[in-house]
Amino acid sequence: MAGIWVFAESREHTRELLGAGRELADRMGTTLGVFAQGASASKEYIACGADEVFVLPVLGEDEPLEACVPVLADAVSAGDPDVIFIGATARGKTIAARLASRLKTGLCSCCSGFVYDEGDKLLRMERMVYGGAGIQTVVCETRPQMATIAPRTFAPAPEQEGRSGKVSELPVVPESGVKVLDRLPRQRGAVDVTRAKAIVCVGRGVEKAEDITLARDLADVLGAEVACSRPIAEELQWLPEDVYLGISGKRVKPELYVGVGVSGQIQHVTGIRDSRVIFAINRDENAPIFEAADFGIVGDLYQVVPKLIDEFKAALKA
Ligand SMILES: Cc1cc2nc3c(=O)[nH]c(=O)nc-3n(C[C@H](O)[C@H](O)[C@H](O)COP(=O)(O)OP(=O)(O)OC[C@H]3O[C@@H](n4cnc5c(N)ncnc54)[C@H](O)[C@@H]3O)c2cc1C
């Protein structure tokens, strides 16, 4: 039994898992393998720390990624890795659960960090519970030790020159038995908030959907994107679901996060706490967002935001 193997849907996410996997493989004195969809990323993955790339055939349009589970399971049974990390996207979680079940092993879902115990050679894997209020430590005593890891949990592995590795082709993916009858476009926000350098986040302190314009005006002055708390997207549906931030929404790391009428419950703060600067506007001086904030203004957003916009505009002109 040897090796750390990783698999994620996107290249960027795969590189993040390679970053975490490489460090662990060096500590355990073992190799790092990666599953790739098609051979085109092989060179990049080897440069990012992989010792072996297992190339899955590129699937047809109507073939869901889960169809590759039997092939992954056969490869794992043959290669016998000690640890498998899978990207915790919706598809990745499904794949990980099915794979763990086939391999009759344990799975730590949404692992946020881990420590390797050299004594018993087991990972102490951490995951958030109770909406982020607690951290649970999971030890998987069966092998392979498996975990899913959300995007942006680890930094992507940098490319290094002069690395070499092995590339192996995996057999053709068997038919999944799933037939795609139709595809409907999902309602999406125009932007990917996870890439935004600055974010103005709207909370329930905003009284009406039309008032989101205030946040948009502030965002325009700051060169920011508009995001929101979960109730604004899920309950009120004033903004699309892919722009709400938090433990069950998007996790972001912008240079600047501005919370406008956001209370700052733990489930929200978990998704924004890695922002470089957190700035909050809330009329309640005891709102929990001020505990997470670097700067804050206690006041009515309907008075504060227009003044801020004027001040920023004036400062930009000066
Ligand atoms: C399992 C679970 C997962 C969850 N996941 C998420 C998640 O991923 N993301 C998320 O956001 N939430 C999540 N939640 C919900 C979370 O607990 C909070 O309910 C939610 O974040 C609150 O949103 P809010 O701050 O917009 O609203 P509220 O809590 O209602 O806060 C509104 C704030 O606006 C302030 N305010 C009101 N009027 C004004 C005004 N005129 N000027 C200035 N300030 C004003 C108030 O003082 C208050 O602090 C989750 C909950 C659970 C149970």
The ligand as an SDF file (V2000), in Angstrom:
LIG
                    3D

 53 58  0  0  0  0  0  0  0  0999 V2000
  -26.8440   24.7160    8.0930 C   0  0  0  0  0  0  0  0  0  0  0  0
  -26.8920   26.1860    7.7890 C   0  0  0  0  0  0  0  0  0  0  0  0
  -26.1110   26.6650    6.7620 C   0  0  0  0  0  0  0  0  0  0  0  0
  -26.1370   28.0260    6.4470 C   0  0  0  0  0  0  0  0  0  0  0  0
  -25.3270   28.4800    5.4580 N   0  0  0  0  0  0  0  0  0  0  0  0
  -25.2770   29.8010    5.2090 C   0  0  0  0  0  0  0  0  0  0  0  0
  -24.3970   30.3230    4.2300 C   0  0  0  0  0  0  0  0  0  0  0  0
  -23.6570   29.5990    3.5730 O   0  0  0  0  0  0  0  0  0  0  0  0
  -24.3940   31.6600    4.0210 N   0  0  0  0  0  0  0  0  0  0  0  0
  -25.1860   32.5370    4.7410 C   0  0  0  0  0  0  0  0  0  0  0  0
  -25.1240   33.7590    4.4820 O   0  0  0  0  0  0  0  0  0  0  0  0
  -26.0290   32.0510    5.6560 N   0  0  0  0  0  0  0  0  0  0  0  0
  -26.1040   30.7240    5.9070 C   0  0  0  0  0  0  0  0  0  0  0  0
  -26.9710   30.2520    6.8400 N   0  0  0  0  0  0  0  0  0  0  0  0
  -27.9060   31.2310    7.4530 C   0  0  0  0  0  0  0  0  0  0  0  0
  -27.2660   32.0230    8.5860 C   0  0  0  0  0  0  0  0  0  0  0  0
  -27.3670   31.3150    9.7970 O   0  0  0  0  0  0  0  0  0  0  0  0
  -27.9640   33.3800    8.7630 C   0  0  0  0  0  0  0  0  0  0  0  0
  -29.3280   33.1670    8.9900 O   0  0  0  0  0  0  0  0  0  0  0  0
  -27.7940   34.3020    7.5780 C   0  0  0  0  0  0  0  0  0  0  0  0
  -26.4340   34.4220    7.2220 O   0  0  0  0  0  0  0  0  0  0  0  0
  -28.3220   35.6890    7.9550 C   0  0  0  0  0  0  0  0  0  0  0  0
  -28.3210   36.5090    6.8300 O   0  0  0  0  0  0  0  0  0  0  0  0
  -28.2710   38.0830    6.9940 P   0  0  0  0  0  0  0  0  0  0  0  0
  -27.0900   38.4750    7.7880 O   0  0  0  0  0  0  0  0  0  0  0  0
  -28.4390   38.6540    5.6340 O   0  0  0  0  0  0  0  0  0  0  0  0
  -29.6500   38.3890    7.7670 O   0  0  0  0  0  0  0  0  0  0  0  0
  -29.9490   38.7400    9.2610 P   0  0  0  0  0  0  0  0  0  0  0  0
  -29.3390   37.7640   10.2040 O   0  0  0  0  0  0  0  0  0  0  0  0
  -31.4220   38.9370    9.3390 O   0  0  0  0  0  0  0  0  0  0  0  0
  -29.2050   40.1300    9.5130 O   0  0  0  0  0  0  0  0  0  0  0  0
  -29.5690   41.3490    8.9660 C   0  0  0  0  0  0  0  0  0  0  0  0
  -28.6680   42.3900    9.5790 C   0  0  0  0  0  0  0  0  0  0  0  0
  -28.9270   43.6300    8.9810 O   0  0  0  0  0  0  0  0  0  0  0  0
  -28.8610   44.6230    9.9710 C   0  0  0  0  0  0  0  0  0  0  0  0
  -29.7160   45.7350    9.5210 N   0  0  0  0  0  0  0  0  0  0  0  0
  -31.0640   45.7570    9.3850 C   0  0  0  0  0  0  0  0  0  0  0  0
  -31.4660   46.9250    8.8410 N   0  0  0  0  0  0  0  0  0  0  0  0
  -30.3360   47.6630    8.6560 C   0  0  0  0  0  0  0  0  0  0  0  0
  -30.0960   48.9610    8.1310 C   0  0  0  0  0  0  0  0  0  0  0  0
  -31.0850   49.7460    7.6890 N   0  0  0  0  0  0  0  0  0  0  0  0
  -28.8210   49.4020    8.1000 N   0  0  0  0  0  0  0  0  0  0  0  0
  -27.7910   48.6410    8.5440 C   0  0  0  0  0  0  0  0  0  0  0  0
  -27.9690   47.3900    9.0460 N   0  0  0  0  0  0  0  0  0  0  0  0
  -29.2320   46.9090    9.0850 C   0  0  0  0  0  0  0  0  0  0  0  0
  -29.3800   43.9740   11.2320 C   0  0  0  0  0  0  0  0  0  0  0  0
  -28.8780   44.6390   12.3940 O   0  0  0  0  0  0  0  0  0  0  0  0
  -28.8490   42.5610   11.0880 C   0  0  0  0  0  0  0  0  0  0  0  0
  -27.5890   42.4220   11.7370 O   0  0  0  0  0  0  0  0  0  0  0  0
  -26.9680   28.9140    7.1770 C   0  0  0  0  0  0  0  0  0  0  0  0
  -27.7680   28.4040    8.1960 C   0  0  0  0  0  0  0  0  0  0  0  0
  -27.7280   27.0680    8.5020 C   0  0  0  0  0  0  0  0  0  0  0  0
  -28.5910   26.5640    9.6240 C   0  0  0  0  0  0  0  0  0  0  0  0
  1  2  1  0
  2  3  1  0
  2 52  2  0
  3  4  2  0
  4  5  1  0
  4 50  1  0
  5  6  2  0
  6  7  1  0
  6 13  1  0
  7  8  2  0
  7  9  1  0
  9 10  1  0
 10 11  2  0
 10 12  1  0
 12 13  2  0
 13 14  1  0
 14 15  1  0
 14 50  1  0
 15 16  1  0
 16 17  1  0
 16 18  1  0
 18 19  1  0
 18 20  1  0
 20 21  1  0
 20 22  1  0
 22 23  1  0
 23 24  1  0
 24 25  2  0
 24 26  1  0
 24 27  1  0
 27 28  1  0
 28 29  2  0
 28 30  1  0
 28 31  1  0
 31 32  1  0
 32 33  1  0
 33 34  1  0
 33 48  1  0
 34 35  1  0
 35 36  1  0
 35 46  1  0
 36 37  1  0
 36 45  1  0
 37 38  2  0
 38 39  1  0
 39 40  1  0
 39 45  2  0
 40 41  1  0
 40 42  2  0
 42 43  1  0
 43 44  2  0
 44 45  1  0
 46 47  1  0
 46 48  1  0
 48 49  1  0
 50 51  2  0
 51 52  1  0
 52 53  1  0
M  END
$$$$
